[in-house]
Amino acid sequence: MSQVDVLIIGAGAAGLHCAATAAARGKSVLLLDHAKQAGKKILISGGGRCNFTNMYTSPENFLSQNPHFCKSALSRYTPWDFIALVEKHGIAYHEKTLGQLFCDESAKDIVRMLMAECDTYGARVQLRTEILDVSYANDQYQVKTSQGSYQASKLVIACGGLSMPKLGATPLGYQLAEQFGHSVLPVRAGLVPFTLHDADKERYAELSGLAVDVVASNERSSFKEAMLFTHRGLSGPSILQISSYWLPGEAVSLDLLPSTDVLAELQQLRTDRPKLGLRTVLQQWFPKRLALTLADQHQWPDKNLADCNNALLTQVAETLNSWQVKPNGTEGYRTAEVTLGGVNTDEVSSRTMASNLQPGLFFIGEVLDVTGWLGGYNFQWAWASANAAGESV
Ligand code: FDA
């Protein structure tokens, strides 16, 4: 049985950063993962350029049953700390939009950087290792794997959530949490495209590939970003964002002309240019395909504005400023970027990420019930929670 100070399960964003942080403090660290490659999600993130942090990260950008839990770790390891690491490794980056920082070249640079940090401080990363059994006796964790057995007084669970099983996601983190007496809050897919009911899917199929800027909202949140029609339903940043706040059966409100009071605008146009056709106006505001699909669906007549009464203009305005769409569901974990819910943070120290129930056990990253918005916030949580645990193990 090999003995180390710290065993970490999961060589993703959080596990790698925690390993280097703990090793830099002189701890002997072994990081185990069943995958062939470390940091697989990092590699495909941000379209291959990894949106590795967000300059404006704040606790308001996270969902959790306990919204206060993330505050301590985020304030002690900020985006600027991670940016300093990125700069130390000479990785060029840029802000794309809304504080989102991406690599200029490739997400591979971030994985290389994390691996180099592990290497510098002597943290061992062992891949292709199946976890067969985890037990605790005499103040030690024993981890039996397909590659041998390992023992440590500190065990860090960094197995992530359930999103993208083809990249190696499994429920191991939740299972281990429950094995050691932790409660796991219900999990569901987040930052995920919506699917539509068959009738809507058919109706909007020909709009597939079309993007428009919208405000997607429900009673819990609101996001002003692009929306994309897909052949299954709706996607794009605004939809992914609101999906994390959506519950099955609910409608989502879409403002298709966020900066326009459509009713006031239509009434003004009716006075100024009464001969203008209603459908012509719609085609000036939207791509033709979308304008005509909306008009046909709602049976808006092909009339001049002069012949449109207030009731009709009000109906058009309500649809455009507050289109109610009821998704059939989401695309699920297959395409979700994150998993909502997870290990209950009430049973974990917000300062160190240590279990309040089991000595020497830590949880970091996505396995915890902390989920960020789209835009680099999830990696920032991975780095910050990993740092908190790495400084404490
Ligand atoms: P992560 O999932 O990274 O790592 C978990 C590790 O545990 C994996 O290496 C896995 O192989 C291992 N593991 C799981 N089960 C195991 C088992 N049974 N045995 C052994 N090992 C096991 N976020 C962001 O901020 N900016 C972005 O640009 C993106 N983009 C993005 C794109 C896509 C397509 C996805 C799916 C996700 C994103 N994200 C993102 C989210 C981000 O990738 C995610 O929040 C972090 O990777 C979470 O880091 P963790 O280390 O907690 O889990």
Boltz pocket constraint, residues with backbone or C-beta under 6 A from the ligand:
constraints:
  - pocket:
      binder: B
      contacts: [[A, 9], [A, 10], [A, 11], [A, 12], [A, 13], [A, 14], [A, 15], [A, 32], [A, 33], [A, 34], [A, 35], [A, 37], [A, 38], [A, 39], [A, 40], [A, 41], [A, 42], [A, 44], [A, 45], [A, 46], [A, 47], [A, 50], [A, 51], [A, 52], [A, 53], [A, 129], [A, 130], [A, 131], [A, 158], [A, 159], [A, 160], [A, 161], [A, 163], [A, 164], [A, 167], [A, 168], [A, 169], [A, 170], [A, 171], [A, 172], [A, 173], [A, 335], [A, 336], [A, 337], [A, 338], [A, 364], [A, 365], [A, 366], [A, 367], [A, 373], [A, 375], [A, 376], [A, 377], [A, 378], [A, 379], [A, 380], [A, 382]]
      max_distance: 6.0
